[in-house]
Amino acid sequence: MILFRKSLTLAAGLILAAALPAHGADGDGDPTAGKQKKQMCEGCHGIVGYRTAYPTVYSAPKLGGQGSAYIVKSLQEYRSGARKHPSMNGVAGSLSDQDMADLAAYYASEGK
């Protein structure tokens, strides 16, 4: 009987774990934490009409109101090198998955 209960508890735990999103996954970000982390983004993305001059002229897109899944995917691609931009590759390389989720939650909520 005890073995049956332990097996049942283990099975329930595995089902619950499979149903929950991974830590830092889309929708798991904290917008309040993201607001605390946004300083590294604001230098380019917080200035209306800002364009970089290195290595080529590049307009920095507005982040407020973007979908959180899009922001997380973009940051992951910059971190992995799949997307190329020297500044963004450096910034994204310093972010954890949770940082990305928090920033995405903040910017997704900012445009609403």
DSSP file (Angstrom, degrees, kcal/mol; ACC not computed):
  #  RESIDUE AA STRUCTURE BP1 BP2  ACC     N-H-->O    O-->H-N    N-H-->O    O-->H-N    TCO  KAPPA ALPHA  PHI   PSI    X-CA   Y-CA   Z-CA
    1    1 A M     >        0   0    0      0, 0.0     4,-2.1     0, 0.0     5,-0.1   0.000 360.0 360.0 360.0 -43.1    0.0    0.0    0.0
    2    2 A I  H  >  +     0   0    0      1,-0.2     4,-2.4     2,-0.2     5,-0.2   0.911 360.0  51.5 -64.1 -42.3    2.8    2.4    0.9
    3    3 A L  H  > S+     0   0    0      1,-0.2     4,-2.3     2,-0.2    -1,-0.2   0.892 108.3  52.4 -61.2 -40.0    4.6    1.6   -2.4
    4    4 A F  H  > S+     0   0    0      2,-0.2     4,-2.4     1,-0.2    -1,-0.2   0.913 109.9  48.1 -61.6 -44.5    1.3    2.3   -4.3
    5    5 A R  H  X S+     0   0    0     -4,-2.1     4,-2.6     2,-0.2    -2,-0.2   0.905 111.6  49.5 -64.4 -42.2    1.0    5.8   -2.6
    6    6 A K  H  X S+     0   0    0     -4,-2.4     4,-2.5     2,-0.2    -1,-0.2   0.910 112.0  48.5 -63.4 -41.7    4.6    6.7   -3.3
    7    7 A S  H  X S+     0   0    0     -4,-2.3     4,-2.5     2,-0.2    -2,-0.2   0.906 112.4  48.7 -63.8 -41.6    4.2    5.7   -7.0
    8    8 A L  H  X S+     0   0    0     -4,-2.4     4,-2.4     2,-0.2    -2,-0.2   0.900 111.8  48.9 -65.2 -42.0    0.9    7.7   -7.2
    9    9 A T  H  X S+     0   0    0     -4,-2.6     4,-2.3     2,-0.2    -2,-0.2   0.913 112.2  48.6 -64.2 -43.2    2.6   10.7   -5.6
   10   10 A L  H  X S+     0   0    0     -4,-2.5     4,-2.2     2,-0.2    -2,-0.2   0.921 111.7  49.2 -62.5 -44.8    5.6   10.5   -8.0
   11   11 A A  H  X S+     0   0    0     -4,-2.5     4,-2.2     1,-0.2    -2,-0.2   0.906 111.1  49.6 -62.5 -42.4    3.2   10.1  -11.0
   12   12 A A  H  X S+     0   0    0     -4,-2.4     4,-2.4     1,-0.2    -1,-0.2   0.905 110.6  50.7 -63.9 -40.9    1.2   13.2  -10.0
   13   13 A G  H  X S+     0   0    0     -4,-2.3     4,-2.5     2,-0.2    -2,-0.2   0.893 110.1  49.3 -63.5 -40.8    4.4   15.2   -9.5
   14   14 A L  H  X S+     0   0    0     -4,-2.2     4,-2.1     2,-0.2    -1,-0.2   0.896 111.1  49.5 -66.6 -40.3    5.7   14.3  -13.0
   15   15 A I  H  X S+     0   0    0     -4,-2.2     4,-1.4     2,-0.2    -2,-0.2   0.925 112.8  47.3 -63.6 -44.3    2.3   15.2  -14.6
   16   16 A L  H  X S+     0   0    0     -4,-2.4     4,-1.3     1,-0.2    -2,-0.2   0.912 111.1  50.9 -64.0 -43.5    2.3   18.5  -12.8
   17   17 A A  H  < S+     0   0    0     -4,-2.5     3,-0.2     1,-0.2    -1,-0.2   0.879 109.5  50.8 -63.0 -38.3    5.9   19.3  -13.7
   18   18 A A  H  < S+     0   0    0     -4,-2.1    -1,-0.2     1,-0.2    -2,-0.2   0.814 109.4  51.5 -68.8 -29.8    5.2   18.5  -17.4
   19   19 A A  H  < S+     0   0    0     -4,-1.4    -1,-0.2    -3,-0.2    -2,-0.2   0.740  96.2  81.1 -80.5 -23.3    2.2   20.9  -17.4
   20   20 A L  S  < S-     0   0    0     -4,-1.3     3,-0.1    -3,-0.2     2,-0.1  -0.586  86.7-110.9 -85.2 145.0    4.1   23.9  -15.9
   21   21 A P        -     0   0    0      0, 0.0     3,-0.1     0, 0.0    -1,-0.1  -0.375  39.3 -97.7 -70.5 153.8    6.2   26.1  -18.1
   22   22 A A    >   -     0   0    0      1,-0.1     3,-2.3    -4,-0.1     2,-0.1  -0.356  51.9 -84.9 -66.6 151.2    9.9   26.0  -17.7
   23   23 A H  T 3  S+     0   0    0      1,-0.3    -1,-0.1    -3,-0.1     3,-0.1  -0.378 118.4  17.3 -59.0 127.7   11.5   28.8  -15.5
   24   24 A G  T 3  S+     0   0    0      1,-0.3    -1,-0.3     4,-0.2     3,-0.1   0.454  93.4 139.8  88.3   0.5   12.0   31.8  -17.7
   25   25 A A    X   -     0   0    0     -3,-2.3     3,-2.6     1,-0.2    -1,-0.3  -0.293  68.5 -68.3 -73.5 163.6    9.7   30.6  -20.5
   26   26 A D  T 3  S+     0   0    0      1,-0.3    -1,-0.2     2,-0.2    43,-0.1  -0.233 126.7  23.6 -52.6 134.4    7.4   33.0  -22.2
   27   27 A G  T 3  S+     0   0    0     74,-0.2    -1,-0.3    -3,-0.1    -2,-0.1   0.320 102.5  89.6  90.1  -8.3    4.7   34.2  -19.9
   28   28 A D    <   +     0   0    0     -3,-2.6    -4,-0.2    -6,-0.1    -2,-0.2   0.294  61.8 112.4-102.7   8.3    6.9   33.5  -16.8
   29   29 A G        -     0   0    0     72,-0.3    73,-0.2    -4,-0.2     3,-0.1  -0.454  63.6-133.4 -83.8 156.4    8.5   36.9  -16.7
   30   30 A D     >  -     0   0    0     68,-0.3     4,-2.4     1,-0.1    76,-0.2  -0.933   7.7-159.2-109.4 110.6    8.0   39.5  -14.0
   31   31 A P  H  > S+     0   0    0      0, 0.0     4,-2.1     0, 0.0    -1,-0.1   0.832  93.3  55.3 -61.2 -32.0    7.3   43.0  -15.5
   32   32 A T  H  > S+     0   0    0      2,-0.2     4,-1.2     1,-0.2    70,-0.0   0.919 110.6  44.7 -66.3 -42.5    8.4   44.6  -12.2
   33   33 A A  H  > S+     0   0    0      1,-0.2     4,-0.8     2,-0.2    -1,-0.2   0.882 110.9  55.5 -66.3 -38.1   11.7   42.8  -12.3
   34   34 A G  H >X S+     0   0    0     -4,-2.4     3,-0.7    68,-0.4     4,-0.7   0.879 102.4  55.5 -61.8 -38.6   12.0   43.7  -16.0
   35   35 A K  H >< S+     0   0    0     -4,-2.1     3,-0.5     1,-0.2    -1,-0.2   0.855 105.8  52.3 -62.5 -34.2   11.6   47.4  -15.2
   36   36 A Q  H 3< S+     0   0    0     -4,-1.2    -1,-0.2     1,-0.2     3,-0.2   0.712 114.0  43.8 -71.5 -20.6   14.6   47.1  -12.8
   37   37 A K  H X< S+     0   0    0     -4,-0.8     3,-0.8    -3,-0.7    -1,-0.2   0.432  85.7  93.8-104.0  -1.6   16.7   45.5  -15.6
   38   38 A K  T XX  +     0   0    0     -4,-0.7     4,-1.9    -3,-0.5     3,-1.9   0.560  54.6  93.8 -75.8  -8.7   15.8   47.8  -18.5
   39   39 A Q  H 3> S+     0   0    0      1,-0.3     4,-0.8    -3,-0.2    -1,-0.2   0.863  82.6  54.7 -54.0 -39.9   18.7   50.3  -18.1
   40   40 A M  H <4 S+     0   0    0     -3,-0.8    -1,-0.3     1,-0.2    -2,-0.1   0.708 113.0  44.1 -68.6 -18.1   20.8   48.4  -20.6
   41   41 A C  H X> S+     0   0    0     -3,-1.9     4,-2.5    -4,-0.2     3,-1.4   0.789  99.7  68.4 -92.0 -33.2   18.0   48.6  -23.2
   42   42 A E  H 3X S+     0   0    0     -4,-1.9     4,-1.2     1,-0.3    -2,-0.2   0.740  81.5  74.2 -65.3 -26.5   17.0   52.3  -22.7
   43   43 A G  H 3< S+     0   0    0     -4,-0.8    -1,-0.3     2,-0.1    -2,-0.1   0.798 121.9   8.2 -58.9 -28.8   20.3   53.7  -24.1
   44   44 A C  H X4 S+     0   0    0     -3,-1.4     3,-1.0    -4,-0.1     6,-0.3   0.717 135.5  43.8-114.8 -50.0   19.1   52.8  -27.6
   45   45 A H  H 3< S+     0   0    0     -4,-2.5    18,-0.4     1,-0.2    -3,-0.2   0.612 108.4  58.8 -79.2 -11.6   15.5   51.6  -27.4
   46   46 A G  T 3< S+     0   0    0     -4,-1.2     2,-0.6    -5,-0.4    -1,-0.2   0.428  87.7  83.4 -96.9   1.5   14.3   54.4  -25.1
   47   47 A I  S X  S-     0   0    0     -3,-1.0     3,-2.1    -5,-0.1    13,-0.1  -0.918  83.2-124.5-110.2 115.2   15.2   57.3  -27.4
   48   48 A V  T 3  S+     0   0    0     -2,-0.6    -2,-0.1     1,-0.3    -3,-0.0  -0.341  94.1   5.0 -59.3 128.7   12.6   58.1  -30.0
   49   49 A G  T 3  S+     0   0    0      1,-0.2    -1,-0.3    11,-0.2    -4,-0.1   0.549  90.4 162.4  76.0   8.5   14.2   58.1  -33.5
   50   50 A Y    <   -     0   0    0     -3,-2.1    10,-1.9    -6,-0.3     2,-0.4  -0.347  14.6-176.1 -65.3 137.9   17.5   56.8  -32.2
   51   51 A R  E     -A   59   0A   0      8,-0.2     8,-0.2    -2,-0.1     2,-0.1  -0.999  18.2-134.9-133.3 138.1   19.9   55.3  -34.8
   52   52 A T  E     -A   58   0A   0      6,-2.7     6,-1.1    -2,-0.4    -8,-0.0  -0.477   3.8-157.0 -84.2 162.5   23.2   53.7  -34.1
   53   53 A A        +     0   0    0      4,-0.2     4,-0.2    -2,-0.1    -1,-0.1   0.352  53.9 114.6-117.8   1.5   26.2   54.5  -36.3
   54   54 A Y  S    S-     0   0    0      2,-0.2    33,-0.2     1,-0.1     2,-0.1  -0.988  94.5 -16.5-128.2 132.7   28.3   51.4  -35.5
   55   55 A P  S    S-     0   0    0      0, 0.0     2,-0.3     0, 0.0    -1,-0.1  -0.953 140.2 -15.3 -79.1 -19.2   29.0   49.3  -37.5
   56   56 A T  S    S-     0   0    0     -2,-0.1     2,-0.3     2,-0.0    -2,-0.2  -0.907  86.9 -78.0-134.8 166.3   26.3   50.6  -39.9
   57   57 A V        +     0   0    0     -2,-0.3     2,-0.4    -4,-0.2    -4,-0.2  -0.512  57.2 173.1 -67.5 128.1   23.3   53.0  -39.3
   58   58 A Y  E     -A   52   0A   0     -6,-1.1    -6,-2.7    -2,-0.3     2,-0.4  -0.984  29.3-133.1-142.5 123.3   20.6   50.9  -37.7
   59   59 A S  E     -A   51   0A   0     -2,-0.4    -8,-0.2    -8,-0.2    -9,-0.1  -0.633  22.6-131.4 -77.8 130.9   17.3   52.2  -36.3
   60   60 A A        -     0   0    0    -10,-1.9   -11,-0.2    -2,-0.4   -10,-0.2  -0.732  26.6-129.5 -83.2 120.0   16.6   50.9  -32.8
   61   61 A P        -     0   0    0      0, 0.0     2,-0.3     0, 0.0   -17,-0.0  -0.294  21.8-102.4 -70.7 154.2   13.0   49.5  -32.8
   62   62 A K        -     0   0    0      1,-0.1   -16,-0.1   -16,-0.1   -17,-0.1  -0.583  31.0-168.1 -71.3 132.7   10.5   50.5  -30.1
   63   63 A L    >   +     0   0    0    -18,-0.4     3,-2.3    -2,-0.3    48,-0.2   0.784  53.3 102.3 -95.0 -31.8   10.2   47.7  -27.6
   64   64 A G  T 3  S+     0   0    0      1,-0.3    44,-0.2    46,-0.1    43,-0.1  -0.329  92.4  15.1 -59.0 127.3    7.0   48.8  -25.7
   65   65 A G  T 3  S+     0   0    0     42,-3.3    -1,-0.3     1,-0.3    43,-0.2   0.301  91.1 133.4  91.4  -8.6    4.0   46.8  -26.8
   66   66 A Q    <   -     0   0    0     -3,-2.3    -1,-0.3    41,-0.3    45,-0.2  -0.411  68.5 -94.9 -68.2 152.0    6.0   44.1  -28.6
   67   67 A G     >  -     0   0    0      1,-0.1     4,-2.1    -3,-0.1     5,-0.2  -0.436  26.2-131.2 -67.0 140.7    4.9   40.6  -27.9
   68   68 A S  H  > S+     0   0    0      1,-0.2     4,-2.6     2,-0.2     5,-0.2   0.872 106.8  55.2 -63.7 -36.4    6.9   38.9  -25.1
   69   69 A A  H  > S+     0   0    0      1,-0.2     4,-2.4     2,-0.2    -1,-0.2   0.901 108.4  49.3 -63.2 -39.1    7.5   35.7  -27.1
   70   70 A Y  H  > S+     0   0    0      2,-0.2     4,-2.6     1,-0.2    -2,-0.2   0.923 111.8  48.1 -64.5 -44.8    9.0   37.8  -29.9
   71   71 A I  H  X S+     0   0    0     -4,-2.1     4,-2.6     2,-0.2     5,-0.2   0.933 113.2  47.0 -63.4 -46.2   11.3   39.7  -27.5
   72   72 A V  H  X S+     0   0    0     -4,-2.6     4,-2.5     1,-0.2    -1,-0.2   0.936 113.7  48.1 -61.2 -46.7   12.5   36.5  -25.8
   73   73 A K  H  X S+     0   0    0     -4,-2.4     4,-2.2    -5,-0.2    -1,-0.2   0.910 112.1  49.7 -62.2 -42.5   13.1   34.8  -29.2
   74   74 A S  H  X S+     0   0    0     -4,-2.6     4,-2.3     2,-0.2    -1,-0.2   0.935 112.0  47.4 -61.5 -46.7   15.0   37.8  -30.5
   75   75 A L  H  X S+     0   0    0     -4,-2.6     4,-2.6     1,-0.2    -2,-0.2   0.894 111.0  51.6 -62.7 -39.7   17.2   38.0  -27.4
   76   76 A Q  H  X S+     0   0    0     -4,-2.5     4,-2.3     1,-0.2     6,-0.2   0.899 110.4  49.3 -63.0 -39.6   17.9   34.3  -27.5
   77   77 A E  H  X>S+     0   0    0     -4,-2.2     6,-1.8     2,-0.2     5,-1.1   0.872 111.4  48.3 -69.3 -36.7   18.9   34.6  -31.2
   78   78 A Y  H  <5S+     0   0    0     -4,-2.3     3,-0.2     4,-0.2    -2,-0.2   0.914 112.1  50.3 -65.6 -41.6   21.2   37.5  -30.4
   79   79 A R  H  <5S+     0   0    0     -4,-2.6    -2,-0.2     1,-0.2    -1,-0.2   0.899 113.8  44.1 -63.6 -40.1   22.7   35.6  -27.5
   80   80 A S  H  <5S-     0   0    0     -4,-2.3    -1,-0.2    -5,-0.2    -2,-0.2   0.667 113.4-116.6 -78.9 -15.6   23.3   32.5  -29.7
   81   81 A G  T  <5S+     0   0    0     -4,-1.1    -3,-0.2    -3,-0.2    -4,-0.1   0.428  83.2 120.6  92.7  -0.8   24.7   34.6  -32.6
   82   82 A A  S   <S+     0   0    0     -5,-1.1     2,-0.4    -6,-0.2    -4,-0.2   0.842  78.2  45.4 -64.6 -32.6   21.9   33.5  -35.0
   83   83 A R  S    S-     0   0    0     -6,-1.8     2,-0.5    -9,-0.1    -2,-0.2  -0.923  88.8-141.7-108.9 139.1   21.1   37.3  -35.2
   84   84 A K        +     0   0    0     -2,-0.4    -6,-0.1     4,-0.0     3,-0.1  -0.898  45.1 123.4-112.3 122.2   24.0   39.6  -35.7
   85   85 A H     >  -     0   0    0     -2,-0.5     4,-3.4    -7,-0.1     5,-0.3  -0.690  49.7-138.2-165.2 120.3   24.4   43.1  -34.2
   86   86 A P  H  > S+     0   0    0      0, 0.0     4,-1.8     0, 0.0     5,-0.2   0.873 102.1  42.6 -52.9 -45.9   27.5   43.8  -32.1
   87   87 A S  H  > S+     0   0    0    -33,-0.2     4,-2.6     2,-0.2     5,-0.2   0.943 118.1  44.9 -66.8 -46.5   25.8   45.7  -29.4
   88   88 A M  H  > S+     0   0    0      1,-0.2     4,-2.9     2,-0.2     5,-0.3   0.875 110.2  54.5 -68.0 -36.4   22.8   43.3  -29.1
   89   89 A N  H  X S+     0   0    0     -4,-3.4     4,-1.5     1,-0.2    -1,-0.2   0.910 112.5  45.0 -61.7 -40.4   25.0   40.3  -29.2
   90   90 A G  H  X S+     0   0    0     -4,-1.8     4,-0.6    -5,-0.3    -2,-0.2   0.926 116.3  44.2 -68.2 -45.8   27.0   41.7  -26.3
   91   91 A V  H >< S+     0   0    0     -4,-2.6     3,-1.4     1,-0.2     4,-0.3   0.958 115.9  46.1 -64.4 -50.7   23.9   42.7  -24.3
   92   92 A A  H >< S+     0   0    0     -4,-2.9     3,-1.4     1,-0.3    -1,-0.2   0.831 104.7  63.1 -63.8 -31.2   22.0   39.5  -24.9
   93   93 A G  H 3< S+     0   0    0     -4,-1.5    -1,-0.3    -5,-0.3    -2,-0.2   0.731 101.9  51.6 -64.6 -20.9   25.1   37.5  -24.1
   94   94 A S  T << S+     0   0    0     -3,-1.4     2,-0.3    -4,-0.6    -1,-0.3   0.481  94.0  94.7 -93.1  -3.0   25.0   38.9  -20.5
   95   95 A L    <   -     0   0    0     -3,-1.4     2,-0.1    -4,-0.3    -3,-0.0  -0.698  63.5-143.1 -96.2 139.7   21.3   38.0  -19.9
   96   96 A S     >  -     0   0    0     -2,-0.3     4,-2.2     1,-0.1     5,-0.2  -0.434  35.6-102.8 -82.6 169.2   19.9   34.9  -18.3
   97   97 A D  H  > S+     0   0    0      1,-0.2     4,-2.2     2,-0.2     5,-0.1   0.884 125.7  51.2 -59.2 -38.4   16.7   33.2  -19.5
   98   98 A Q  H  > S+     0   0    0      2,-0.2     4,-2.7     1,-0.2   -68,-0.3   0.898 106.5  53.4 -68.6 -39.4   14.9   34.8  -16.6
   99   99 A D  H  > S+     0   0    0      2,-0.2     4,-2.8     1,-0.2     5,-0.2   0.933 110.2  48.5 -57.1 -45.6   16.3   38.2  -17.4
  100  100 A M  H  X S+     0   0    0     -4,-2.2     4,-2.5     1,-0.2    -2,-0.2   0.918 112.0  47.9 -61.3 -44.9   15.0   37.8  -20.9
  101  101 A A  H  X S+     0   0    0     -4,-2.2     4,-2.3     2,-0.2   -72,-0.3   0.895 112.9  48.8 -64.2 -40.1   11.6   36.7  -19.7
  102  102 A D  H  X S+     0   0    0     -4,-2.7     4,-2.2   -73,-0.2   -68,-0.4   0.930 113.0  46.2 -66.4 -46.3   11.4   39.6  -17.2
  103  103 A L  H  X S+     0   0    0     -4,-2.8     4,-2.8     1,-0.2     5,-0.3   0.917 113.0  50.5 -61.9 -43.2   12.4   42.2  -19.8
  104  104 A A  H  X S+     0   0    0     -4,-2.5     4,-2.5    -5,-0.2     5,-0.2   0.903 110.0  49.9 -62.7 -41.5    9.9   40.8  -22.3
  105  105 A A  H  X S+     0   0    0     -4,-2.3     4,-1.6     2,-0.2    -1,-0.2   0.901 112.3  48.6 -63.9 -40.5    7.1   40.9  -19.7
  106  106 A Y  H  X S+     0   0    0     -4,-2.2     4,-1.3   -76,-0.2    -2,-0.2   0.967 115.6  41.3 -63.9 -53.7    7.9   44.5  -18.9
  107  107 A Y  H  X S+     0   0    0     -4,-2.8   -42,-3.3     1,-0.2     4,-0.8   0.851 112.5  54.5 -68.3 -33.6    8.1   45.7  -22.5
  108  108 A A  H  < S+     0   0    0     -4,-2.5     3,-0.3    -5,-0.3    -1,-0.2   0.871 112.6  44.1 -65.3 -34.8    5.0   43.7  -23.6
  109  109 A S  H >< S+     0   0    0     -4,-1.6     3,-1.1    -5,-0.2    -1,-0.2   0.703 100.5  71.6 -81.8 -19.0    3.0   45.3  -20.8
  110  110 A E  H 3< S+     0   0    0     -4,-1.3    -1,-0.2     1,-0.2    -2,-0.2   0.789  94.3  52.1 -69.6 -27.8    4.3   48.8  -21.5
  111  111 A G  T 3<        0   0    0     -4,-0.8    -1,-0.2    -3,-0.3    -2,-0.1   0.440 360.0 360.0 -89.1   1.6    2.4   49.2  -24.8
  112  112 A K    <         0   0    0     -3,-1.1    -1,-0.2    -4,-0.1    -2,-0.1   0.443 360.0 360.0 -95.3 360.0   -1.0   48.3  -23.3
